[in-house]
Amino acid sequence: MARGKAISVKIATTKVIKALESALAKLESDYAGQEASEAKYKKSLEKWEKDVQKLVMASVKSIEDFSASLNYRNEVRVNFSIPAGTIELPKQPEREVQVMQEWNYREQKEEISNAIRILKMTDEEVVSTSTYNAVARYL
């Protein structure tokens, strides 16, 4: 489809309301579960870092480009590289749910809720493309 050409479709209002209600429920569920999900992610990341540390320490003889420095707290900072293929690292864990700030959650929840209320008040059987475009990012 060429850019700049508009699509003109009519979508049943009930379908849009149902989709928005599902999106709202998912938003609330994701936000409520993000603290537990983030704790799980951090725990798996710590385990991954320990696993990588063990693998690196076992490959100490392969270290190249070694440098060390002392910082203002008398901590030693060490940087080095290990040639590619020397060790096989486990896959780094990824977040299951993107962390959402409270202000963003409230804003999205309010916009979705407002759209649902407005659509429930209409007598129109179909939603215009412009109305659909206004709420499409939540679907």
Contacts in CASP RR format, 6 or more apart in sequence:
PFRMAT RR
TARGET T0000
AUTHOR 0000-0000-0000
METHOD contacts of the structure
MODEL  1
MARGKAISVKIATTKVIKALESALAKLESDYAGQEASEAKYKKSLEKWEK
DVQKLVMASVKSIEDFSASLNYRNEVRVNFSIPAGTIELPKQPEREVQVM
QEWNYREQKEEISNAIRILKMTDEEVVSTSTYNAVARYL
6 129 0 8 1.000
7 129 0 8 1.000
8 129 0 8 1.000
9 129 0 8 1.000
9 132 0 8 1.000
10 126 0 8 1.000
10 127 0 8 1.000
10 128 0 8 1.000
10 129 0 8 1.000
11 126 0 8 1.000
11 127 0 8 1.000
11 132 0 8 1.000
12 125 0 8 1.000
12 126 0 8 1.000
12 127 0 8 1.000
13 119 0 8 1.000
13 122 0 8 1.000
13 124 0 8 1.000
13 125 0 8 1.000
13 126 0 8 1.000
13 127 0 8 1.000
16 119 0 8 1.000
16 127 0 8 1.000
16 131 0 8 1.000
16 132 0 8 1.000
16 135 0 8 1.000
16 139 0 8 1.000
17 116 0 8 1.000
17 119 0 8 1.000
17 120 0 8 1.000
19 139 0 8 1.000
20 112 0 8 1.000
20 115 0 8 1.000
20 116 0 8 1.000
20 119 0 8 1.000
20 135 0 8 1.000
20 138 0 8 1.000
20 139 0 8 1.000
21 116 0 8 1.000
23 112 0 8 1.000
23 138 0 8 1.000
23 139 0 8 1.000
24 109 0 8 1.000
24 112 0 8 1.000
24 113 0 8 1.000
24 116 0 8 1.000
24 138 0 8 1.000
27 105 0 8 1.000
27 108 0 8 1.000
27 109 0 8 1.000
27 112 0 8 1.000
27 138 0 8 1.000
28 109 0 8 1.000
30 97 0 8 1.000
30 100 0 8 1.000
31 100 0 8 1.000
31 105 0 8 1.000
33 97 0 8 1.000
34 97 0 8 1.000
34 99 0 8 1.000
34 100 0 8 1.000
37 95 0 8 1.000
37 96 0 8 1.000
37 97 0 8 1.000
38 95 0 8 1.000
38 97 0 8 1.000
38 99 0 8 1.000
40 96 0 8 1.000
41 93 0 8 1.000
41 94 0 8 1.000
41 95 0 8 1.000
41 96 0 8 1.000
44 93 0 8 1.000
45 92 0 8 1.000
45 93 0 8 1.000
48 90 0 8 1.000
48 92 0 8 1.000
48 93 0 8 1.000
51 90 0 8 1.000
52 89 0 8 1.000
52 90 0 8 1.000
55 87 0 8 1.000
55 88 0 8 1.000
55 89 0 8 1.000
56 82 0 8 1.000
56 87 0 8 1.000
58 87 0 8 1.000
59 82 0 8 1.000
59 86 0 8 1.000
59 87 0 8 1.000
62 82 0 8 1.000
62 83 0 8 1.000
62 86 0 8 1.000
62 87 0 8 1.000
63 80 0 8 1.000
63 81 0 8 1.000
63 82 0 8 1.000
64 80 0 8 1.000
64 81 0 8 1.000
64 82 0 8 1.000
64 83 0 8 1.000
65 79 0 8 1.000
65 80 0 8 1.000
65 81 0 8 1.000
66 78 0 8 1.000
66 79 0 8 1.000
66 80 0 8 1.000
67 78 0 8 1.000
67 79 0 8 1.000
67 80 0 8 1.000
68 76 0 8 1.000
68 77 0 8 1.000
68 78 0 8 1.000
68 79 0 8 1.000
69 76 0 8 1.000
69 77 0 8 1.000
70 76 0 8 1.000
70 77 0 8 1.000
71 77 0 8 1.000
108 138 0 8 1.000
111 138 0 8 1.000
112 135 0 8 1.000
112 138 0 8 1.000
115 134 0 8 1.000
115 135 0 8 1.000
115 138 0 8 1.000
119 127 0 8 1.000
END
